[in-house]
Amino acid sequence: MIGKLKGAVDSVNEEGLILDVNGVGYLVTASTRTLRALPPVGQTVELLIETQVREDAIRLFGFLTSVERDWFQLLQSVQGVGAKVALGVLGTLTPESLSAAIARQDKGMITRAPGVGAKLAARLVLELKDKAPALAVAELGVPDAVGDLSSKLPQAAEDAILALVGLGYARAQASAAVARISTQFGADAQTAALVRAGLRELTQ
């Protein structure tokens, strides 16, 4: 299985690119967001690869970040979401926006993606609400998943999470909200400020 490719961008179209790796051209499908971020033709790029093997084809999907690749895999764990829809979601929403939409149960934001109607958006926010926070934390550069935040986030942030849980929010939602706002406030943020900002985040 191919996990990563590094080579020169040979050509790009609406659905993907050909990546020239030592004279071999690999056809790689990618989201529109990834395609827009590629360097010009002829320049070198390194892509993380998700390989999907079917009876009639082997397809390679390329990503610039591990977070985008992880979201691609997670989205497809939901019934009715295939590779095309997952790439459409990632091409429309950044991973941060997607995790925020799921934390807020914002189905309207997710329906902006091509191929995602109201029913599928509802299924996405329902099934991913407990899985998405770990990816939100990873995107922010926190070294571990939500379940181990106590040893990774500052004490004030952990206290803020506990306070929000005490107010009735699920730990997964509270953790995702505090992880997002912690990067804005910095390491010296006080618990009270994080709680207030967390409440605004969760009630929007």
N, C-alpha and C positions, 0 to 999 in steps of 0.2 A: 504493500500500500504506500502511496506517496503522501508524505506529510508536509513537505515544504519544497518549493522550487525557487531558484535564483537564476535570473537570466535577463536578457534584453527584451524590451517590449517590441515585438515585431509589427503588430497591427492591433487595432481596437475597433470593435463595432458596438452596437447597442446592447448586446447580451454578454459580451466577454472579450477576450483578447487571445492572441497567439503569443506565447512566451518562448523565445528562442534560448534553449539551454544547450550550449555547446553544439549548435547546429541542428538540434532536434526541436521541432516546433510543437509545443503542448497547447492544446485548445483548452482554455480555462474560462469557465463561466463565473461572473461576479455581479455584485449589486451595482446599480448606477452610481451610488456614492463612492464605492471603491474604484470604479472605472474613472470617475472624475478626478480622483486623487492620484492616479497613476502618473509617473514621469513621462515626458515626451517619448515618442517612438525612437528606438535606438539606445535609450538609456536603461540602466540596470535597475531591477526591482526584485525584492524578495517577497514571495507570497506564501502564506500558510495555506495548505491544501486540505480540503475535505474530499475524499475519494468515495464515490458511490458506484457500486457495482450492481448492474441489472442484467437480466438474461440477455438483453439485446444490445447493451452498451455499457461502457465505463465512462463516467463523467467526473471531471475535476472542477471543484469550486474553489475560488481563490479569495483570500482575505488579507488585509494589511495588518490586522490586529487579532490577537487571540480572543478578545472580548467579542468581536463581530463573529468570529467562527463559532464561539460558544453559543451565542444567541441563535445562529443559524441551526445548530443542532437542537437547541432547546425548543425553538419554535416548531420544529418538525415533530416533536413529541406530542403535539396537540393534534387530535383527529381532524382531518380536513386540511391540514397544512402540509404541502409538499415543498420541494425545493424552490419552485417558481414563486409561490406565495411568500415563502420565508425571505427570499431575496428582494421581493417587492416591498416587504415591511422594512427591511434593513436599508433599502434605497430611499425610503420615504422618511424614516425616523432614525435619528442617531441612537446608539445603544442607551445613552443617558435619557433621552426623551422617551424611549420605549419602556425603560424600567420605571420612570416616573409615571407614565400612563397606566402601567399595571398596578403600581402602588396606590394610585388614586382611583383605580377602577374606571379610568377614563376611556370608555369604549369609542367615543366619538373621534378621539385622536387616532386610534388604531384603524378606523375605517377609512382614513385618508390613503392608506396603502392600497394599491391595485389588487383586486381579487379578494378583498376583505370586506364582507358585508356585516350587518349588525349582529347576526347570529354568531358568525365566526369570531367577531371581536369580543362578544360576550364570553364565548368559550375560552378565548385566549386569556382574558383577564382573570377568569375564574380558575383555570387550571394552572396558571403560572404565578399566581399571587404569592405562593409560598416558595417558589423556586427562583424567582427573579432577583430577590434582594442580594443573593450571593454574587450574581453577576454585576449588580450595581456597585457593590463594594469593590469587586475586582477592577472595575473600570476606573474607580477613583484611586487605585493604587494601594488599597489596604491589603496587606499580605495574605489574609485568610478569609474564610467564609463567615457568614453572619453568625453561625453558631459559636465562633471563637473570637468574637469581637472584644470580649472583656480583656484579652491580653494584647490586643492590637490597637484599639482606639484609646485616646486619652481617657482618664477616669471621669472627667466631666461629661464626655460623650456617652460613656456607659451609664452614668447616673441619669442622663437625660433620657436614654432609651428606657430605663427602668421606670422613670417618672411617667413617660408616655404609655407604657404598658399598664401602669397603675391607673391611668385615666381611661383605660378600656380598649386601647389599640393593640392589635396583634404584634408580637415581638418582631415578626418579619417585616411588617409595615414600618414600625418605629425604627428598626435598625436601618432600613433602606433610607428613610427620611433623614435620620441623623448623620448617616454616612455621607449623604449628598451635601448637607449644609455645613458639615464640619470643615470641608475644604474651603468654604467661603469665609468662615470665621477664624480659621487658623488654630494652632495648637493651644493658644492661651484662652480660648473661648470658655466662658463660664456656663455652668449647668443651666441656670435660669434663662440665659439668652438662647441656648440651644433648644430648650423646651419650648419657648415662645415661637422660635422660628420653625421648630418641628410641627407645632400645632398649626401654624399657617400653611405649611407644606401639606399636611394631611387633610386639611379641611378645604383646600382649593378645589 
